[in-house]
Amino acid sequence: MTTRKESFAELEMLLEQKPDDIDSRMVLIRNYRSQLGSPDNQRRWNVHVMWMIENYPNEPFLGGNHINFSNWPADYEAAKALWLDAVSKCPDDVTVLRNAVTFLFVRDRAIAETIVRKGMAIAPGAIEWHVALALARRMDWHEESSPKKRIELARESLAEYRIAFDAENSSQKSDLLLVEIMKASCRAGEFDAAASIAKVILSKGGSDSMSQKHAWHFAHIAVGHLALSRNDVVGAVFNLRQASGTGASFAAGELFGPDLTLADALLGLNEYEAVDEYLGVCRECWPHAEDVSAWIHAIRSGIRPSLRLQSSGI
């Protein structure tokens, strides 16, 4: 019986003879991606992804395929150069631009934003460009320390999300954008507006899907922030506890995890017990938060930790 490893080896040999056999290459990419825990598989996956970028940069699937800079910096830089070359050669191909933006966004956001603006000039009605700019400002917000500048960034992000929401025809995508508008309103300090959206979200029944659970999680955070802005600490604590009970789960690879902003604000008011409970749930649903155990230990030792992370929900 042929093992999976042997079948992979056969496909690799086939591609040496017929490099344009895209179907076989896609089989390898999909399988290597499902087994990226192996450094050898990750290296091979990187090679195939880079070959696709160089030869078929307009393949839609490339938008979701990244190369981990931390583990493979040379491969990332090589892939980055290939994307920039593809954008130069195909300046009017929206799919190429979209794929390049997706690849470059986290590590090379300024370059990605330049490509986004090229895309806006070619396809000004495309909602995705506004969403990308909104996300860029959101990431800038998380990295900024000046309160005044953070408000400006939040308002810019909010404006882009609103443009995207007004242009979106899909009800499902509109619901997702509405959640982002609510979160951006919180970042901008517009808690009344955020809570109004939150109450609409919380009033809806419907599915028990993960996206719905995420929406409920952040809706309670928004209402909690409004309560805090009105000096209603009891209401803020209640909504923090409600947010932890939504059943939302955040995968290790997600850019943003559960919200920490409300919990951090409540720590400043010495609501250690409620925050301890909340972080305990976060530790279970968000494996990316390596620091959560340390925060819990600090709280139980009577020390206030800083919960501010780049990847912190709102």
C-alpha positions in Angstrom: 0.0 0.0 0.0 1.3 3.4 -0.9 1.7 5.7 2.1 0.7 9.4 2.0 4.4 10.3 2.2 5.2 8.2 -0.8 2.3 9.7 -2.8 3.6 13.2 -2.0 7.0 12.1 -3.2 5.4 10.9 -6.5 3.6 14.1 -7.0 6.8 16.1 -6.3 8.6 14.0 -9.0 5.7 14.6 -11.4 6.0 18.3 -10.9 9.7 18.3 -11.7 8.7 16.9 -15.1 5.4 18.9 -15.5 5.7 22.0 -13.4 2.5 23.5 -14.9 0.4 20.6 -13.5 -1.6 22.9 -11.3 -4.0 20.3 -10.0 -1.1 18.2 -8.6 0.5 21.2 -7.2 -2.7 22.2 -5.5 -3.1 18.8 -4.0 0.4 19.1 -2.4 -0.3 22.6 -1.2 -3.5 21.6 0.5 -2.0 18.6 2.1 1.2 20.3 3.2 -0.9 23.1 4.7 -2.9 20.6 6.8 0.5 19.3 8.2 2.4 22.5 8.8 3.6 21.2 12.2 6.4 19.5 10.3 9.2 21.9 9.4 9.9 19.8 6.2 6.2 20.1 5.1 6.2 23.8 5.9 9.4 24.3 3.8 7.9 22.4 0.9 4.6 24.3 1.2 6.6 27.6 1.1 8.3 26.4 -2.1 5.0 25.6 -3.9 3.3 28.8 -2.7 6.2 30.9 -4.0 6.1 29.0 -7.4 2.4 29.9 -7.6 3.0 33.5 -6.8 5.7 33.7 -9.5 3.7 31.9 -12.2 0.0 32.3 -11.3 -0.4 35.3 -9.0 -4.0 35.7 -9.9 -5.1 32.4 -8.5 -7.8 33.4 -5.9 -6.6 30.8 -3.4 -3.3 32.6 -2.9 -5.0 35.3 -0.9 -5.3 33.0 2.1 -1.8 31.5 1.9 1.0 33.2 4.0 4.5 32.4 4.9 5.4 32.7 8.5 8.1 35.4 8.8 9.2 34.4 12.3 10.0 30.9 11.2 11.0 31.5 7.6 12.2 35.1 7.2 14.2 34.4 4.0 11.2 32.7 2.4 8.9 35.5 3.4 11.2 38.1 1.9 11.5 36.1 -1.3 7.7 35.8 -1.5 7.3 39.5 -0.8 9.6 40.3 -3.7 7.6 38.0 -6.0 4.4 39.8 -5.0 5.8 43.2 -5.6 7.0 42.0 -9.0 3.5 40.6 -9.8 1.9 43.9 -8.9 4.3 45.7 -11.1 3.6 43.4 -14.0 -0.2 43.2 -13.5 -1.1 46.6 -12.2 -4.7 46.4 -13.4 -5.4 42.8 -12.2 -7.6 43.3 -9.1 -7.1 39.6 -8.0 -3.4 40.0 -8.1 -3.6 43.2 -6.1 -6.0 41.6 -3.6 -3.7 38.6 -3.1 -0.7 40.8 -2.6 -2.5 42.9 0.0 -3.6 39.8 1.9 -0.1 38.4 2.0 1.7 41.7 2.9 -0.9 43.2 5.3 0.4 42.0 8.7 4.1 42.3 8.2 4.3 45.2 5.6 1.2 47.1 6.2 2.4 50.4 4.6 3.3 48.6 1.3 -0.1 46.8 1.4 -1.9 50.0 1.9 -0.2 51.5 -1.2 -1.5 48.6 -3.2 -5.0 49.0 -1.7 -5.1 52.6 -3.0 -4.1 51.3 -6.4 -7.0 48.9 -6.2 -9.3 51.7 -5.2 -8.3 53.6 -8.4 -9.0 50.6 -10.6 -12.1 49.3 -8.8 -13.4 52.2 -6.7 -16.7 50.4 -5.9 -15.0 47.4 -4.3 -15.9 47.1 -0.7 -12.8 45.1 0.2 -10.6 48.1 -0.2 -12.5 50.1 2.5 -12.5 47.1 4.8 -8.7 46.8 4.3 -8.2 50.5 5.2 -10.5 50.1 8.2 -8.4 47.2 9.4 -5.2 49.0 8.8 -6.3 51.9 11.0 -7.5 49.4 13.6 -4.1 47.8 13.7 -2.5 51.3 14.0 -4.8 52.0 16.9 -3.6 49.0 18.8 0.0 50.1 18.3 -0.5 53.7 19.1 0.1 55.1 22.6 -1.2 58.7 22.3 -4.9 58.9 23.4 -5.5 61.7 20.9 -4.0 59.9 18.0 -5.9 56.7 18.9 -9.2 58.5 18.7 -8.3 59.9 15.3 -7.3 56.4 14.0 -10.5 54.9 15.4 -12.6 57.5 13.7 -10.8 56.9 10.4 -11.4 53.1 10.8 -15.1 53.8 11.6 -15.5 55.9 8.5 -14.2 53.2 6.3 -16.3 50.5 7.9 -19.4 52.7 7.4 -18.6 53.1 3.7 -18.3 49.4 3.3 -21.5 48.8 5.3 -23.5 51.2 3.2 -22.3 49.5 -0.1 -22.7 45.9 1.1 -25.7 44.0 -0.4 -25.2 40.7 1.4 -27.1 40.5 4.7 -24.6 38.1 6.2 -21.6 40.4 5.4 -23.6 43.4 6.5 -24.1 41.8 9.9 -20.3 41.2 10.2 -19.6 44.8 9.2 -22.1 46.1 11.8 -20.1 44.3 14.5 -17.0 46.0 13.2 -18.8 49.4 13.3 -19.8 48.7 16.9 -16.3 47.9 17.9 -14.8 50.8 16.0 -17.3 53.1 17.8 -16.0 51.8 21.1 -12.4 52.5 20.1 -13.5 56.0 19.1 -15.1 56.5 22.5 -18.6 56.7 20.9 -20.1 54.4 23.5 -23.8 55.4 23.0 -23.6 54.6 19.3 -21.8 51.3 20.0 -24.3 50.3 22.7 -27.2 51.1 20.4 -25.8 48.7 17.8 -25.0 46.2 20.6 -28.6 46.1 21.8 -29.8 45.4 18.2 -27.3 42.5 18.0 -28.3 41.1 21.4 -32.0 41.3 20.6 -31.6 39.0 17.6 -32.2 35.3 18.0 -31.1 33.1 15.2 -28.2 30.7 14.9 -25.7 29.7 17.5 -22.9 30.1 15.0 -19.4 31.1 15.9 -19.9 34.5 14.2 -23.0 35.0 16.2 -21.2 34.2 19.5 -18.4 36.6 18.6 -21.0 39.3 17.9 -22.7 38.7 21.3 -19.3 38.7 23.0 -18.4 42.2 21.7 -21.9 43.5 22.1 -21.7 42.9 25.8 -18.3 44.5 25.9 -19.8 47.6 24.1 -22.7 47.8 26.6 -20.2 47.4 29.4 -18.1 50.3 28.2 -21.2 52.5 28.0 -22.0 51.6 31.6 -18.5 52.4 32.7 -18.7 55.8 30.9 -21.7 56.5 33.1 -19.9 55.3 36.3 -22.1 52.2 36.4 -19.5 49.8 37.6 -22.1 47.1 38.5 -23.4 47.2 34.9 -19.9 47.0 33.5 -19.0 44.0 35.6 -22.3 42.3 34.7 -21.6 42.7 31.0 -18.0 41.6 31.4 -19.4 38.4 32.9 -22.0 38.1 30.2 -19.3 38.5 27.5 -17.4 35.5 29.0 -20.5 33.4 28.9 -21.2 33.7 25.1 -19.3 30.6 24.2 -17.1 32.5 21.7 -13.9 30.8 20.9 -10.8 32.4 19.5 -8.2 30.3 17.6 -4.5 30.6 18.2 -3.9 32.1 14.7 -6.5 34.8 14.9 -5.2 38.4 14.6 -7.6 39.6 17.4 -8.8 37.6 20.3 -11.4 38.2 23.0 -11.7 41.8 24.3 -9.4 42.9 27.1 -10.2 46.6 27.1 -13.2 46.4 29.5 -11.4 44.0 31.8 -8.3 46.3 31.9 -10.5 49.3 32.7 -12.2 47.4 35.5 -8.9 46.4 37.0 -8.2 50.1 37.4 -11.4 50.1 39.6 -10.1 47.2 41.7 -12.7 44.7 40.3 -10.1 41.9 40.5 -12.5 39.1 41.2 -14.6 39.7 38.0 -11.5 40.2 35.9 -10.0 37.0 37.3 -13.1 35.0 36.3 -13.1 36.6 32.8 -9.4 35.8 32.2 -10.0 32.3 33.3 -12.5 31.9 30.5 -10.2 33.7 28.0 -7.4 31.2 28.8 -9.7 28.4 27.8 -11.1 29.9 24.6 -8.0 31.7 23.3 -4.8 29.6 23.3 -2.9 32.5 21.6 -3.0 34.4 24.9 0.2 33.0 26.5 0.3 35.8 29.0 -3.2 35.1 30.5 -1.9 32.7 33.2 0.7 35.3 34.3 -2.0 37.9 34.5 -4.2 35.7 36.6 -1.3 34.9 38.9 -0.5 38.6 39.3 -4.1 39.4 40.1 -4.2 36.7 42.8 -1.0 38.1 44.2 -2.6 41.6 44.5 -0.7 43.0 41.6 -2.4 44.8 38.7 -1.1 43.6 35.4 -1.4 45.5 32.1 -3.8 43.7 29.8 -3.0 45.8 26.8 -2.1 43.6 23.8 -2.0 44.3 20.1 -4.4 41.3 19.8 -7.1 42.5 22.2 -10.6 42.2 20.7 -12.2 45.6 20.4 
